[in-house]
Amino acid sequence: MRKSSLVVVLLALSAVPALAATESFHDVPVVDSKCAAKVASNPDEHTRACAMACSSSGFVVITPEKKILKLDAAGNAALSQELKASTKKDHLRADVSGDVEGDTLKVKSIKLL
């Protein structure tokens, strides 16, 4: 009886991450992590050149509620590629979707606008 109860509990707990809903954010500012707090009040003035120079710190998105969400490794890599291909100088915004886990966004898709 104990073993079967334990199996049921473990199966239930392993299903919890699968319940996380994917969230989508449209036209949200993207900034490097190093500068995020400094430019949070006006992220559109943050330059692409600075974001690229500080890219090793990773990137964040700033939600409409002003919450700062760090991108996971896959999101950082995808955004780095988008920034390299971009000619924008500032006003870095993106459409992004993924699962929010704490203060991190597990990116499923990201597109620099």
Buried (B, 14 or more C-beta within 10 A) or exposed (E): EEEEEEEEEEEEEEEEEEEEEEBEBEEBBBBBBBBBEEBBEEBEEBBBEBBEEBBEBBBBBBBEEEEBBBBBEEBBBBBBEBBEEBEBEEEBBBBBBBBBEEEBBBBBEBEBB
